[in-house]
């Protein structure tokens, strides 16, 4: 999906701020986007999408869509990449698999 196609859609977006990744990708300001709702959790957005309230922008495979009418479409073009972080409580004791994952 290109940014020109996406601009025409009613979009549910993570809480977008001025200068956020979507506005940079679209090369426009937040008021120029057709964002009807902001969400914090993609699962909640998926419920709104399932009810026909718009399209959500999110990471692929972050929610299970195998038993629903929802689907993920091909990546955005040009590619939109996001940096992600993992946070945990200070002095957390991790399981061995978690330690391996974090040191990988």
N, CA, C and O atoms as a MOPAC input file, in Angstrom:
PM7 MOZYME 1SCF
protein

 N      0.84000 1    -1.16200 1     0.00000 1
 C      0.00000 1     0.00000 1     0.00000 1
 C      0.89400 1     1.23700 1     0.00000 1
 O      1.85600 1     1.32600 1     0.76300 1
 N      0.56800 1     2.15700 1    -0.84400 1
 C      1.34700 1     3.39300 1    -0.92000 1
 C      0.72200 1     4.46000 1    -0.02900 1
 O     -0.43000 1     4.34000 1     0.38800 1
 N      1.48800 1     5.49300 1     0.25300 1
 C      0.96700 1     6.55700 1     1.10200 1
 C     -0.19400 1     7.28200 1     0.43500 1
 O     -1.06000 1     7.82100 1     1.12300 1
 N     -0.22400 1     7.30300 1    -0.88800 1
 C     -1.31000 1     7.99000 1    -1.58700 1
 C     -2.61700 1     7.21200 1    -1.45700 1
 O     -3.68400 1     7.81800 1    -1.35800 1
 N     -2.55200 1     5.86800 1    -1.45600 1
 C     -3.74500 1     5.05900 1    -1.22000 1
 C     -4.20000 1     5.19400 1     0.22900 1
 O     -5.39200 1     5.32700 1     0.50700 1
 N     -3.25000 1     5.15900 1     1.13600 1
 C     -3.56800 1     5.17900 1     2.56600 1
 C     -4.16700 1     6.51200 1     3.00700 1
 O     -4.97600 1     6.53700 1     3.93500 1
 N     -3.79900 1     7.60000 1     2.37900 1
 C     -4.34600 1     8.90600 1     2.76100 1
 C     -5.85500 1     8.96900 1     2.57600 1
 O     -6.52500 1     9.76400 1     3.23500 1
 N     -6.39900 1     8.14200 1     1.68800 1
 C     -7.82800 1     8.15700 1     1.39900 1
 C     -8.63800 1     7.34800 1     2.40900 1
 O     -9.86100 1     7.48200 1     2.45500 1
 N     -7.98800 1     6.51500 1     3.22000 1
 C     -8.67800 1     5.60600 1     4.13100 1
 C     -8.92900 1     6.23500 1     5.48800 1
 O     -8.13000 1     7.03800 1     5.96900 1
 N    -10.06200 1     5.86000 1     6.11200 1
 C    -10.27900 1     6.22100 1     7.51000 1
 C     -9.33400 1     5.36000 1     8.32600 1
 O     -9.41100 1     4.13300 1     8.27900 1
 N     -8.45500 1     5.98800 1     9.06300 1
 C     -7.38400 1     5.26300 1     9.72500 1
 C     -7.49800 1     5.36300 1    11.23600 1
 O     -7.78100 1     6.42400 1    11.79200 1
 N     -7.26700 1     4.21400 1    11.89200 1
 C     -7.09100 1     4.17500 1    13.34000 1
 C     -5.59400 1     4.13300 1    13.54700 1
 O     -4.91200 1     3.30300 1    12.94700 1
 N     -5.07700 1     4.99500 1    14.36900 1
 C     -3.63400 1     5.10100 1    14.49800 1
 C     -3.22200 1     5.07000 1    15.95300 1
 O     -3.96300 1     5.50200 1    16.83600 1
 N     -2.01600 1     4.54700 1    16.19300 1
 C     -1.45600 1     4.71400 1    17.52200 1
 C     -1.36700 1     6.19900 1    17.76100 1
 O     -1.28800 1     6.97700 1    16.81000 1
 N     -1.37800 1     6.60100 1    19.00000 1
 C     -1.41600 1     8.02700 1    19.29900 1
 C     -0.27000 1     8.74100 1    18.60000 1
 O      0.88700 1     8.66900 1    19.01300 1
 N     -0.62800 1     9.42000 1    17.54600 1
 C      0.34600 1    10.10100 1    16.68600 1
 C      0.55700 1    11.52200 1    17.18800 1
 O     -0.39900 1    12.22400 1    17.51900 1
 N      1.79200 1    11.92800 1    17.23900 1
 C      2.11800 1    13.28500 1    17.65200 1
 C      2.80000 1    14.00200 1    16.49900 1
 O      3.23000 1    13.38500 1    15.52400 1
 N      2.88900 1    15.30300 1    16.63200 1
 C      3.53700 1    16.09400 1    15.58500 1
 C      4.96900 1    15.60600 1    15.40100 1
 O      5.73800 1    15.54000 1    16.36000 1
 N      5.31400 1    15.27100 1    14.19200 1
 C      6.65400 1    14.77000 1    13.91800 1
 C      6.79100 1    13.27600 1    14.15100 1
 O      7.90600 1    12.75300 1    14.13100 1
 N      5.68600 1    12.57600 1    14.37000 1
 C      5.72600 1    11.13600 1    14.58100 1
 C      6.02500 1    10.37900 1    13.29500 1
 O      6.11500 1    10.97200 1    12.22000 1
 N      6.17700 1     9.07800 1    13.41200 1
 C      6.59800 1     8.27200 1    12.26500 1
 C      5.58100 1     8.29900 1    11.12400 1
 O      5.97300 1     8.31800 1     9.95700 1
 N      4.28800 1     8.30000 1    11.43700 1
 C      3.29200 1     8.33800 1    10.35500 1
 C      3.31600 1     9.67200 1     9.61800 1
 O      3.26600 1     9.70400 1     8.38900 1
 N      3.39000 1    10.76000 1    10.35400 1
 C      3.41300 1    12.05600 1     9.67500 1
 C      4.68400 1    12.21700 1     8.84900 1
 O      4.66100 1    12.83200 1     7.78300 1
 N      5.78300 1    11.67000 1     9.33700 1
 C      7.01600 1    11.70400 1     8.54100 1
 C      6.86300 1    10.85200 1     7.28500 1
 O      7.29000 1    11.25700 1     6.20400 1
 N      6.25500 1     9.67500 1     7.42200 1
 C      6.08300 1     8.77900 1     6.27700 1
 C      5.16300 1     9.40900 1     5.23200 1
 O      5.43900 1     9.36500 1     4.03300 1
 N      4.05100 1    10.00300 1     5.71800 1
 C      3.10400 1    10.64400 1     4.80000 1
 C      3.60600 1    11.99400 1     4.30000 1
 O      3.08600 1    12.51800 1     3.31500 1
 N      4.59900 1    12.55600 1     4.95800 1
 C      5.12300 1    13.88500 1     4.64800 1
 C      4.01500 1    14.93300 1     4.74400 1
 O      3.83800 1    15.76300 1     3.85200 1
 N      3.27100 1    14.86800 1     5.86100 1
 C      2.21200 1    15.83300 1     6.11100 1
 C      2.04300 1    16.00400 1     7.62100 1
 O      2.76600 1    15.39600 1     8.41000 1
 N      1.09500 1    16.82600 1     8.00200 1
 C      0.81300 1    17.07200 1     9.41300 1
 C     -0.36800 1    16.21000 1     9.86400 1
 O     -1.13400 1    15.72100 1     9.03300 1
 N     -0.51700 1    16.02500 1    11.17600 1
 C     -1.57500 1    15.18200 1    11.73300 1
 C     -2.96400 1    15.59600 1    11.22900 1
 O     -3.74000 1    14.71500 1    10.85800 1
 N     -3.32100 1    16.89900 1    11.19700 1
 C     -4.66300 1    17.26800 1    10.72000 1
 C     -4.93200 1    16.85800 1     9.26100 1
 O     -6.08800 1    16.71500 1     8.86200 1
 N     -3.86800 1    16.67000 1     8.46900 1
 C     -4.03600 1    16.27500 1     7.07100 1
 C     -4.36100 1    14.79100 1     6.93100 1
 O     -4.84700 1    14.35700 1     5.88600 1
 N     -4.09600 1    14.01200 1     7.98000 1
 C     -4.38000 1    12.57200 1     7.93600 1
 C     -5.84500 1    12.33400 1     8.27800 1
 O     -6.45400 1    13.11600 1     9.00700 1
 N     -6.39500 1    11.27400 1     7.75800 1
 C     -7.78800 1    10.92800 1     8.02400 1
 C     -7.83900 1     9.96100 1     9.21700 1
 O     -8.35500 1     8.84900 1     9.10400 1
 N     -7.29300 1    10.40500 1    10.36900 1
 C     -7.26600 1     9.56900 1    11.57100 1
 C     -8.56700 1     9.79600 1    12.33100 1
 O     -8.83800 1    10.89600 1    12.81200 1
 N     -9.36500 1     8.74000 1    12.43100 1
 C    -10.65300 1     8.85800 1    13.10900 1
 C    -10.55800 1     8.51200 1    14.58800 1
 O    -11.35400 1     9.00000 1    15.39000 1
 N     -9.59700 1     7.67700 1    14.95700 1
 C     -9.45400 1     7.22600 1    16.33900 1
 C     -7.99000 1     6.93100 1    16.61200 1
 O     -7.25900 1     6.48600 1    15.72700 1
 N     -7.57000 1     7.18100 1    17.83800 1
 C     -6.22200 1     6.81000 1    18.26900 1
 C     -6.34700 1     5.65300 1    19.25200 1
 O     -7.31400 1     5.57700 1    20.00900 1
 N     -5.37900 1     4.76500 1    19.24000 1
 C     -5.41800 1     3.61800 1    20.14700 1
 C     -4.07200 1     3.41400 1    20.80500 1
 O     -3.04400 1     3.87200 1    20.30600 1
 N     -4.08900 1     2.72100 1    21.93400 1
 C     -2.86000 1     2.35400 1    22.63300 1
 C     -2.48200 1     0.90400 1    22.36700 1
 O     -1.29800 1     0.57700 1    22.29300 1
 N     -3.46500 1     0.03900 1    22.22400 1
 C     -3.22800 1    -1.39200 1    22.02200 1
 C     -3.82500 1    -1.83500 1    20.69000 1
 O     -4.98700 1    -1.54500 1    20.40200 1
 N     -3.04500 1    -2.52800 1    19.88600 1
 C     -3.52200 1    -2.97100 1    18.56700 1
 C     -4.71700 1    -3.91700 1    18.69300 1
 O     -5.56700 1    -3.95800 1    17.80300 1
 N     -4.79100 1    -4.67300 1    19.78500 1
 C     -5.94700 1    -5.55900 1    19.96400 1
 C     -7.23200 1    -4.74500 1    20.03300 1
 O     -8.23100 1    -5.10500 1    19.41100 1
 N     -7.21100 1    -3.64400 1    20.79100 1
 C     -8.40000 1    -2.79300 1    20.87000 1
 C     -8.74100 1    -2.20300 1    19.50100 1
 O     -9.91000 1    -2.10900 1    19.12900 1
 N     -7.71900 1    -1.81500 1    18.76900 1
 C     -7.95000 1    -1.29100 1    17.42000 1
 C     -8.55300 1    -2.36600 1    16.52900 1
 O     -9.39900 1    -2.06800 1    15.68600 1
 N     -8.12400 1    -3.62200 1    16.70700 1
 C     -8.65300 1    -4.70600 1    15.87500 1
 C    -10.15500 1    -4.88500 1    16.09300 1
 O    -10.88000 1    -5.22800 1    15.15900 1
 N    -10.62200 1    -4.65600 1    17.30900 1
 C    -12.06600 1    -4.74300 1    17.58100 1
 C    -12.82600 1    -3.65000 1    16.83400 1
 O    -13.91400 1    -3.89100 1    16.31200 1
 N    -12.25400 1    -2.45300 1    16.78600 1
 C    -12.88000 1    -1.35000 1    16.05400 1
 C    -12.87200 1    -1.60800 1    14.55000 1
 O    -13.85400 1    -1.32500 1    13.86300 1
 N    -11.76900 1    -2.14300 1    14.04100 1
 C    -11.67300 1    -2.48100 1    12.61500 1
 C    -12.69500 1    -3.55700 1    12.27200 1
 O    -13.34900 1    -3.48900 1    11.23100 1
 N    -12.83000 1    -4.54500 1    13.14300 1
 C    -13.79500 1    -5.63100 1    12.91700 1
 C    -15.22600 1    -5.10700 1    12.85000 1
 O    -16.07900 1    -5.69900 1    12.18900 1
 N    -15.48700 1    -3.99500 1    13.53700 1
 C    -16.81500 1    -3.37800 1    13.50400 1
 C    -16.98300 1    -2.42300 1    12.32400 1
 O    -18.04000 1    -1.81200 1    12.16900 1
 N    -15.93700 1    -2.28900 1    11.48400 1
 C    -16.03800 1    -1.46300 1    10.28600 1
 C    -15.75100 1     0.00800 1    10.49600 1
 O    -16.15900 1     0.83200 1     9.67800 1
 N    -15.05800 1     0.36400 1    11.57400 1
 C    -14.81800 1     1.77400 1    11.87400 1
 C    -13.56700 1     2.34200 1    11.22500 1
 O    -13.25500 1     3.51400 1    11.43600 1
 N    -12.84400 1     1.55800 1    10.44600 1
 C    -11.66800 1     2.07200 1     9.76700 1
 C    -10.60300 1     1.01800 1     9.61100 1
 O    -10.85800 1    -0.17300 1     9.79100 1
 N     -9.41000 1     1.45900 1     9.27700 1
 C     -8.24900 1     0.59600 1     9.07000 1
 C     -7.21800 1     0.93300 1    10.13400 1
 O     -7.06600 1     2.09800 1    10.50300 1
 N     -6.51800 1    -0.06200 1    10.62400 1
 C     -5.48800 1     0.16600 1    11.63700 1
 C     -4.10900 1    -0.06200 1    11.03500 1
 O     -3.91500 1    -0.93800 1    10.19200 1
 N     -3.16800 1     0.73700 1    11.48400 1
 C     -1.77100 1     0.57400 1    11.09600 1
 C     -1.06400 1    -0.05600 1    12.29100 1
 O     -1.08800 1     0.49600 1    13.39000 1
 N     -0.43500 1    -1.21100 1    12.07800 1
 C      0.23500 1    -1.88700 1    13.17700 1
 C      1.24100 1    -2.89800 1    12.67400 1
 O      1.37200 1    -3.11800 1    11.46900 1
 N      1.94700 1    -3.50900 1    13.59900 1
 C      2.93100 1    -4.53200 1    13.24700 1
 C      2.22400 1    -5.82700 1    12.87200 1
 O      1.25800 1    -6.22800 1    13.52200 1
 N      2.70600 1    -6.47000 1    11.83100 1
 C      2.14500 1    -7.73500 1    11.37000 1
 C      2.37100 1    -8.83300 1    12.40400 1
 O      3.42200 1    -8.89200 1    13.04300 1
 N      1.38200 1    -9.69400 1    12.56000 1
 C      1.42100 1   -10.88300 1    13.41700 1
 C      1.51500 1   -10.57000 1    14.90900 1
 O      1.86400 1   -11.44800 1    15.69800 1
 N      1.21200 1    -9.34200 1    15.30600 1
 C      1.24100 1    -9.01900 1    16.72700 1
 C     -0.04800 1    -9.48000 1    17.41300 1
 O     -0.07500 1    -9.65500 1    18.63100 1
 N     -1.10200 1    -9.67300 1    16.64200 1
 C     -2.33400 1   -10.27400 1    17.16000 1
 C     -2.71200 1   -11.44200 1    16.26100 1
 O     -2.35200 1   -11.48300 1    15.08500 1
 N     -3.43900 1   -12.38300 1    16.83100 1
 C     -3.87000 1   -13.56900 1    16.08800 1
 C     -5.12900 1   -13.23200 1    15.28800 1
 O     -6.16300 1   -12.89400 1    15.86300 1
 N     -5.03800 1   -13.32400 1    13.97500 1
 C     -6.18800 1   -13.04600 1    13.11500 1
 C     -6.69800 1   -14.30300 1    12.41500 1
 O     -7.51800 1   -14.21600 1    11.50100 1
 N     -6.21200 1   -15.47800 1    12.84300 1
 C     -6.56400 1   -16.71800 1    12.13700 1
 C     -8.04700 1   -17.08300 1    12.25900 1
 O     -8.58600 1   -17.74900 1    11.37600 1
 N     -8.70800 1   -16.66200 1    13.32700 1
 C    -10.12600 1   -17.01000 1    13.51000 1
 C    -11.00400 1   -15.76000 1    13.46400 1
 O    -12.01000 1   -15.67500 1    14.16800 1
 N    -10.62000 1   -14.79700 1    12.63700 1
 C    -11.41200 1   -13.57600 1    12.51900 1
 C    -11.51100 1   -13.17700 1    11.05300 1
 O    -10.91600 1   -13.80800 1    10.18000 1
 N    -12.26200 1   -12.13300 1    10.80300 1
 C    -12.40000 1   -11.63300 1     9.43000 1
 C    -11.29400 1   -10.63500 1     9.08700 1
 O    -11.29100 1   -10.06600 1     7.99600 1
 N    -10.36100 1   -10.42000 1    10.00700 1
 C     -9.28600 1    -9.44800 1     9.78700 1
 C     -8.10300 1   -10.08100 1     9.07300 1
 O     -7.89400 1   -11.29200 1     9.15000 1
 N     -7.33400 1    -9.25800 1     8.38200 1
 C     -6.11600 1    -9.73700 1     7.73700 1
 C     -5.11900 1    -8.58500 1     7.67200 1
 O     -5.49100 1    -7.41400 1     7.75100 1
 N     -3.86700 1    -8.93800 1     7.53000 1
 C     -2.81900 1    -7.94200 1     7.33300 1
 C     -2.51300 1    -7.87400 1     5.85200 1
 O     -2.51200 1    -8.89600 1     5.16500 1
 N     -2.25800 1    -6.69800 1     5.36700 1
 C     -1.91500 1    -6.50400 1     3.96000 1
 C     -0.41700 1    -6.32400 1     3.80600 1
 O      0.33100 1    -6.24400 1     4.78100 1
 N     -0.01200 1    -6.26300 1     2.56200 1
 C      1.40700 1    -6.12100 1     2.26500 1
 C      1.98500 1    -4.87700 1     2.92700 1
 O      1.25300 1    -3.96200 1     3.30200 1
 N      3.28100 1    -4.85600 1     3.06400 1
 C      3.93100 1    -3.72000 1     3.73100 1
 C      3.66800 1    -2.40000 1     3.02000 1
 O      3.28400 1    -2.35300 1     1.85200 1
 N      3.88500 1    -1.35800 1     3.75800 1
 C      3.73400 1    -0.01900 1     3.20400 1
 C      4.88400 1     0.27200 1     2.25200 1
 O      6.00100 1    -0.21300 1     2.43700 1
 N      4.59500 1     1.07000 1     1.23100 1
 C      5.62900 1     1.45700 1     0.27300 1
 C      5.60200 1     2.96500 1     0.13200 1
 O      4.55600 1     3.51600 1    -0.21200 1
 N      6.67900 1     3.64500 1     0.37700 1
 C      7.98700 1     3.11800 1     0.75700 1
 C      7.94100 1     2.52300 1     2.16100 1
 O      7.05800 1     2.83800 1     2.95900 1
 N      8.90500 1     1.66400 1     2.44100 1
 C      8.95400 1     0.93600 1     3.69700 1
 C      8.97900 1     1.88600 1     4.89200 1
 O      9.68700 1     2.89300 1     4.89200 1
 N      8.18200 1     1.53900 1     5.91900 1
 C      8.17400 1     2.29200 1     7.17000 1
 C      8.75200 1     1.39000 1     8.24800 1
 O      8.19400 1     0.33300 1     8.54300 1
 N      9.86400 1     1.80200 1     8.83300 1
 C     10.50800 1     1.00200 1     9.86900 1
 C     10.44200 1     1.74400 1    11.19300 1
 O     10.55000 1     2.97000 1    11.23800 1
 N     10.26600 1     0.99800 1    12.26000 1
 C     10.19100 1     1.55900 1    13.60100 1
 C     11.21900 1     0.90400 1    14.49600 1
 O     11.45100 1    -0.30100 1    14.40300 1
 N     11.82900 1     1.67900 1    15.35300 1
 C     12.73000 1     1.14000 1    16.36200 1
 C     11.89000 1     0.71100 1    17.55600 1
 O     10.96000 1     1.41700 1    17.94500 1
 N     12.20800 1    -0.43000 1    18.13400 1
 C     11.44700 1    -0.93600 1    19.27500 1
 C     12.37800 1    -1.16300 1    20.45600 1
 O     13.57200 1    -1.40300 1    20.28200 1
 N     11.82500 1    -1.08500 1    21.64500 1
 C     12.58000 1    -1.32100 1    22.86900 1
 C     11.82800 1    -2.31000 1    23.73900 1
 O     10.60000 1    -2.38700 1    23.69200 1
 N     12.56700 1    -3.05900 1    24.52800 1
 C     11.97900 1    -3.96000 1    25.51800 1
 C     12.32500 1    -3.39300 1    26.88800 1
 O     13.48700 1    -3.09100 1    27.16200 1
 N     11.33500 1    -3.24900 1    27.73300 1
 C     11.52700 1    -2.69900 1    29.07400 1
 C     11.21000 1    -3.75400 1    30.11600 1
 O     10.36800 1    -4.62400 1    29.89400 1
 N     11.88800 1    -3.67400 1    31.25900 1
 C     11.57500 1    -4.57300 1    32.36400 1
 C     11.90300 1    -3.88300 1    33.67600 1
 O     12.57800 1    -2.85400 1    33.71400 1
 N     11.40900 1    -4.47500 1    34.74100 1
 C     11.60100 1    -3.93800 1    36.07600 1
 C     13.06200 1    -4.04200 1    36.48700 1
 O     13.73400 1    -5.02100 1    36.16200 1
 N     13.55800 1    -3.02700 1    37.20600 1
 C     14.93800 1    -3.05400 1    37.70400 1
 C     15.13700 1    -4.29100 1    38.58100 1
 O     14.23400 1    -4.71500 1    39.30200 1
 N     16.32300 1    -4.84900 1    38.50100 1
 C     16.72000 1    -6.00100 1    39.32100 1
 C     15.83300 1    -7.23000 1    39.07600 1
 O     15.66300 1    -8.07000 1    39.96000 1
 N     15.28400 1    -7.32000 1    37.88800 1
 C     14.42600 1    -8.45300 1    37.50800 1
 C     15.24800 1    -9.73000 1    37.43900 1
 O     16.35300 1    -9.72600 1    36.89700 1
 N     14.72300 1   -10.81600 1    37.97700 1
 C     15.36000 1   -12.12200 1    37.84400 1
 C     14.70100 1   -12.81600 1    36.65900 1
 O     13.48800 1   -13.02300 1    36.64000 1
 N     15.52100 1   -13.17200 1    35.67100 1
 C     14.99500 1   -13.74800 1    34.43600 1
 C     15.17000 1   -15.26100 1    34.41500 1
 O     16.08400 1   -15.80400 1    35.03600 1
 N     14.28900 1   -15.92300 1    33.69700 1
 C     14.45200 1   -17.35400 1    33.43300 1
 C     15.63700 1   -17.52300 1    32.47900 1
 O     16.07100 1   -16.55200 1    31.85900 1
 N     16.15300 1   -18.72300 1    32.35600 1
 C     17.27800 1   -18.96200 1    31.44800 1
 C     16.94000 1   -18.60900 1    29.99800 1
 O     17.74000 1   -17.95900 1    29.32600 1
 N     15.76800 1   -19.02500 1    29.50200 1
 C     15.43700 1   -18.61900 1    28.12800 1
 C     15.38900 1   -17.10800 1    27.95200 1
 O     15.84300 1   -16.59100 1    26.93200 1
 N     14.84000 1   -16.39000 1    28.94200 1
 C     14.77200 1   -14.93700 1    28.83800 1
 C     16.17200 1   -14.33500 1    28.83200 1
 O     16.43900 1   -13.40400 1    28.07200 1
 N     17.06500 1   -14.85200 1    29.66700 1
 C     18.44700 1   -14.37000 1    29.69700 1
 C     19.11300 1   -14.58700 1    28.34200 1
 O     19.80200 1   -13.70300 1    27.83300 1
 N     18.90400 1   -15.77200 1    27.76000 1
 C     19.49200 1   -16.07500 1    26.43900 1
 C     18.96000 1   -15.08900 1    25.40400 1
 O     19.71800 1   -14.56100 1    24.59100 1
 N     17.66000 1   -14.84700 1    25.44100 1
 C     17.04900 1   -13.92000 1    24.49200 1
 C     17.66800 1   -12.53000 1    24.61300 1
 O     17.99700 1   -11.90400 1    23.60500 1
 N     17.82600 1   -12.04900 1    25.84500 1
 C     18.34000 1   -10.70100 1    26.07000 1
 C     19.81800 1   -10.55000 1    25.73900 1
 O     20.27100 1    -9.45500 1    25.40200 1
 N     20.56600 1   -11.63200 1    25.83100 1
 C     22.00400 1   -11.55000 1    25.50700 1
 C     22.27700 1   -11.84300 1    24.03000 1
 O     23.41300 1   -11.69700 1    23.57700 1
 N     21.26900 1   -12.24900 1    23.28000 1
 C     21.42700 1   -12.57900 1    21.87400 1
 C     21.79100 1   -11.40500 1    21.05600 1
 O     21.96000 1   -11.52600 1    19.84300 1

